[in-house]
Amino acid sequence: MASLSPDRLPFHVGIIMDGNGRWAKRRGLPVVMGHREGTKALIRAVEAAMRLGVRQLTVYSFSTENWTRPEEEVRGLLGLIDEMIDRELSRLHENGVRVEFVARRAGLDPSILEKFARVEEVTSSNEELDLFVAFNYGGRAEIVDAVRAAAAAGVDLASVDEAALAAHMYCLRMHDPDLVIRTSGEYRVSNFLLWQSAYSEFYFTDVLWPDFDETDFRQALVDYAGRSRRFGAREAEDRA
């Protein structure tokens, strides 16, 4: 496989982790087992990102729309997230991963918020990789919340600009993603980082999330490295 040049690596990669349910269904297993395997793939992705030189990684773990799924599946998902935090926090911290939850926090159970706060506090000084976990997250909800926060801060909405709204997004440390990966063969953004991904490159793969490994991650980075990012401008030869 092609080598990766450090100057062609994305700084920030976002991943829409999709396909857990189909992975389980194909094996005749309960959906929660697919989600359990998905947590293993997440840890692999974090470790791969660090080895490959990615500096920020955002994973879509639970959307604002996921609450409408069957109650049993939602309980299973929340339990797995809780379990993964308890199991992996020490290792993430030892490896220098800084974890931050990107979430609509209003209305979340206090026990969840307490756990988020503990994880963020423990890892706050780490610098090897920023891991942003999008939980109870929706891109539209984040934009609405940013407008409300700007208004509450006294910003004149009649003259609001992009910088004013960007200053009130959930996470100011997050760079705009250079690359967004979606697994499982679906071709949609599903309300993920709508504001931040305006000029992101997208990579779609048929691999179901529980099967996603470092080889797949590397292939996405190689594909990205071969692209020319123009951010709305034309190539020099196109302007000639």
C-alpha positions, -999 to +999 in steps of 0.1 A: +000+000+000+012+035-007+032+053+020+018+083+038+037+116+037+033+136+069+026+168+050-004+151+033-020+137+064-053+151+076-050+169+110-086+161+120-105+130+109-142+125+117-158+091+116-195+082+112-194+048+127-221+029+109-231-007+104-232-023+138-267-035+134-262-050+100-230-067+113-250-083+141-279-093+118-257-110+093-244-132+121-278-138+137-268-119+168-287-093+189-280-057+178-263-049+211-236-074+201-229-054+170-225-023+191-202-042+215-180-051+185-182-015+174-166-003+207-136-026+199-134-010+165-134+024+181-104+016+202-086+002+171-094+035+153-080+056+182-048+035+183-045+036+145-050+074+144-021+078+168+002+055+149-007+071+115-001+107+128-037+121+130-039+147+157-077+150+162-104+123+159-141+128+162-164+098+164-202+099+161-212+077+190-249+087+197-270+112+178-299+133+190-320+111+167-308+078+183-332+083+212-360+072+189-345+037+185-361+008+204-357+013+242-338-020+246-312-009+220-308+026+236-303+010+270-277-013+255-259+015+238-257+037+269-245+007+289-218+000+264-206+036+264-205+035+302-187+002+302-161+014+277-153+045+297-147+024+328-126-001+309-106+022+286-101+054+305-068+044+321-053+032+288-064+063+269-049+085+296-017+065+297-014+069+259-018+106+261-053+108+246-074+139+256-111+131+256-138+156+252-175+150+247-192+171+220-228+171+231-261+188+237-257+185+274-290+201+284-315+173+295-289+146+299-290+125+330-267+140+357-249+106+361-239+108+324-227+144+328-207+135+359-189+107+341-182+130+311-167+156+335-145+130+352-132+117+319-125+152+306-108+162+338-085+132+340-073+135+304-073+173+302-035+177+300-029+150+274-015+161+240-009+130+218-044+129+203-076+148+208-106+124+208-139+141+205-169+119+212-201+132+197-228+121+221-264+133+220-251+153+191-268+167+160-253+192+136-285+212+133-289+212+171-254+225+175-261+254+151-293+262+169-276+261+203-248+283+190-274+310+178-291+308+212-257+311+230-247+340+209-279+358+216-276+351+253-241+366+252-254+398+237-244+393+201-265+414+178-282+388+156-290+413+129-252+416+122-241+381+133-213+366+111-196+332+109-170+340+134-196+350+160-214+317+156-182+296+155-173+311+189-204+294+204-201+259+189-198+231+214-160+227+212-137+256+204-106+234+204-119+213+175-104+221+141-127+217+111-123+181+099-101+176+069-116+142+062-148+125+072-151+087+069-184+069+067-185+031+070-211+005+058-218+018+023-242+046+031-237+079+013-251+106+037-238+128+065-266+120+090-264+154+107-227+150+116-206+182+120-227+201+095-210+235+103-175+222+106-175+199+075-184+226+050-151+219+031-142+185+044-132+157+021-155+126+024-145+089+021-171+062+019-164+025+024-186-006+023-168-020+054-192-023+084-179-005+114-171-035+136-148-048+108-130-014+103-093-018+111-061+000+106-057-011+070-091+005+062-081+036+081-048+038+062-066+034+029-089+063+037-058+085+044-040+074+013-071+083-007-073+117+010-036+123+003-042+120-034-069+147-035-065+184-042-084+206-017-095+239-032-120+252-006-142+267-034-113+280-055-103+267-089-071+248-097-044+270-113-048+252-147-086+258-145-080+295-142-057+297-172 
